[in-house]
Amino acid sequence: MATNKKANTKTKDTKLSCKTYTGNCGGCAYFLAALGAAIYYISTATGFWMGVLGVLKALVWPAFLMFELFKFLGM
């Protein structure tokens, strides 16, 4: 009988942990922003290698944004 209670407790714990939801909308927003940045950089590129550089810039644009923001705020 003690074994059944122990099994039921594990089942209840598992059910509670399965209901936990963590929103991952940030990944979707980052993807859309990176896609938009890539399209912008590629459309303004003057050559193939500038387009490649644009794709790389599109992947790291948040670093540029934070750098400029901290520079503006004087941090």
C-alpha positions as CSV (number, residue, x, y, z in Angstrom):
1,M,0.0,0.0,0.0
2,A,2.9,2.4,0.7
3,T,4.2,1.7,-2.8
4,N,0.9,2.9,-4.4
5,K,1.0,6.1,-2.5
6,K,4.6,6.7,-3.6
7,A,3.7,6.0,-7.2
8,N,0.7,8.3,-7.0
9,T,2.9,11.1,-5.6
10,K,5.3,10.8,-8.6
11,T,2.4,10.8,-11.0
12,K,1.0,14.0,-9.4
13,D,4.4,15.7,-9.5
14,T,4.9,14.8,-13.2
15,K,1.5,16.2,-14.0
16,L,2.2,19.4,-12.3
17,S,5.5,19.9,-14.0
18,C,4.0,19.2,-17.4
19,K,1.6,22.2,-17.0
20,T,4.5,24.6,-16.6
21,Y,4.6,27.0,-19.6
22,T,7.4,29.2,-20.5
23,G,6.7,31.6,-23.4
24,N,9.3,31.5,-26.1
25,C,8.0,34.4,-28.1
26,G,11.4,36.1,-27.9
27,G,12.9,33.6,-30.3
28,C,10.2,34.2,-32.9
29,A,10.7,38.0,-32.6
30,Y,14.5,37.7,-32.9
31,F,14.1,35.5,-36.0
32,L,11.7,37.9,-37.7
33,A,14.0,40.9,-36.8
34,A,17.1,39.0,-38.1
35,L,15.3,38.1,-41.2
36,G,14.2,41.7,-41.8
37,A,17.8,42.9,-41.2
38,A,19.2,40.3,-43.6
39,I,16.7,41.4,-46.3
40,Y,17.7,45.0,-45.7
41,Y,21.4,44.4,-45.8
42,I,21.2,42.1,-48.8
43,S,19.1,44.6,-50.7
44,T,21.5,47.5,-50.1
45,A,24.7,45.4,-50.8
46,T,26.8,46.5,-53.7
47,G,28.4,43.1,-54.3
48,F,28.4,39.5,-53.3
49,W,30.8,39.8,-50.3
50,M,28.9,42.8,-49.0
51,G,25.8,40.7,-49.1
52,V,27.6,38.0,-47.1
53,L,28.8,40.6,-44.6
54,G,25.1,41.8,-44.4
55,V,23.9,38.3,-43.4
56,L,26.6,38.2,-40.7
57,K,25.6,41.6,-39.5
58,A,22.0,40.5,-39.4
59,L,22.9,37.7,-37.0
60,V,24.6,40.0,-34.5
61,W,22.5,43.2,-34.8
62,P,21.5,43.1,-31.1
63,A,25.1,43.5,-30.1
64,F,25.4,46.7,-32.3
65,L,22.1,48.0,-30.9
66,M,23.2,47.5,-27.2
67,F,26.6,49.0,-27.9
68,E,25.1,52.2,-29.4
69,L,22.5,52.4,-26.6
70,F,25.1,52.1,-23.9
71,K,27.2,54.7,-25.7
72,F,24.2,57.0,-25.9
73,L,23.5,56.6,-22.2
74,G,27.1,57.1,-21.3
75,M,27.6,53.8,-19.6
